Amino acid sequence: MSAGAPLITAPDLEGWDHAITGKVRDLYVPAGEDLASATEVLVLATDRISAYDAALSPGIPDKGRLLTGISLFWFEQLADIVPNHVLSATDVPDAVRGRALRCRGLDMVPLECIVRGYLTGSGLADYTRTGSVGGHALPAGLTEASRLPRPLFTPSTKAEQGEHDENITVEQAREQLGSELVDELDRLTRAVYIRAQEIAAERGIIIADTKLEFGFSREGGALTLGDEVLTPDSSRFWDQAGYREGVVQPSLDKQYVRNWLTSDASGWDRHGAEAPPALPAEVVERTRAKYVEAYERLTGREF
């Protein structure tokens, strides 16, 4: 049976106006202000989960708090590489404390900044078809989970909600946004990944790939790291101890949900018009456990 689209109701927060409901996050602006010009926003991470551009039901308990905690950890670790949008994790309404961040208003760059250190997912599909990923030619003989010769910047378009992102080459991104900006995004994205990979490796985790988003601060115009960063929603985390090239890796991220959706057990045709089915209780519980493990291993804190 199809679950249909989950019912979404953004909470009323004193002093803030609800502006946008995304697949996972709700965005607020100070009361009376406009999203297009606000210099501050409130970013609320919910327990919602999405996959293949579809909103799923039910949510994953505590996911909003876990994503917020992991993002805060990484923003602190990366602050010397690139400024981030966080203003405060404590000066937020009590009702959403722990899963809301008060942030700088940004004019977002219309590009998903993806960096890949290992070959899997859509990158593997591109390589199998063309011998390259995002326009980067790669050696022959690579397979599932092969480590790439160097981290690759492989951008994609940022689609509207309900639409599909499209992988593009760096050259196509340059044509759309200009070489200077795209080259800086390339440099920053790979620098963030290399630092994060070093930190995660100390904790026994491989970051196979991740997606970042950047924007320009409305106060000063600096290129700024926004959205979430290096969470199980936006990254593939693999256990270093069990890594084996040539096979699909067990993951500590949203890939577990994707795998269930595309399995015979779900009965869902993701290319069809029908909404995805409801997630079984076991899938919800195991997904939460994976997110908690990622949080605890990366941050060193008990959840």
C-alpha positions, 0 to 999 in steps of 0.5 A: 500500500502506498504511504502517500505524501506525509502530512507536514505541519511546521510548528509556530515559533514566537518571533519567527515566520515560517518561510519554506518547508523542505524535504527535511528542513523547515526555514524561518525568518524573523517576524515580518521579514522576507526570505529573499532579504533576511540577514538571519534565518532559523534552520529547523531539522526535522525527523523527516526522511527522503530518498530518490526525491520522494518524502517518506513516512514515517520519520526517523525518531531523533533524526533532527537532533542527530543531524544538527549535532553532527553538522555542528561538530563538522562546522567547528572542525572546518571553520579554518577552511571556510566560514559557515552560516551558523550564528548560534545553536542556543539562541533559538526557541526552547521548543526546537532547541537541539534541532534548530540553528540560528544562521546567516541569511545566504544567497545560495549558489544554485549547485550541489557541490559533490565530492567523491573519494570512492566509486559508488552510486551514480558515480559508478553508473556514470563510470560503467557507461562512459569511463568517466565521472562528472567529466573526469576520465578514470583508469580502466578496471575500477569497480564498486567501492574502488578508491579513486586516484584523487577526490573528484569534484562532480557537481549537480544541478539543484532541482526544485522540490519534487524534481531530480538533480542532474549530474553535470561536468565541471565545464558545464558548471563553469558555463553556467556560473563562471570559471572563477566561482566554480574553481573556488567551489571545487577547491573548497569542496575538496579541501573540506572532504580531505580534512573530514576524511582525515578526521573520520579515519581516526574514528574508523569511518570512511567518507565515500562521498558527500554533498555540500552547499554554499552561498554568499553572505548577505552581510559582507558577501563572503562565500559561506558553507551552509545547509548541513554538512557531512551528515548521514543524509548528505554523505556515505559513511562506511566502516573502515574495518569491514571495507572490501573493494568490489562489493557494496559496503554496509553503511552508516547513512541513508543508503540503508533506506535507499536499499530497502526502497529498491529491494523486492521487499518494498515492492516500489517502482521508483520510476513510476507515478506511485508514492513510496510505501511506508517504512516498516518499523524495523527499517525505521529502528535500524536507520535510527541506530545507524545515525546514532552510531555515526553521531557517536563515533564521529563526535565522540559523544554519547547521544 
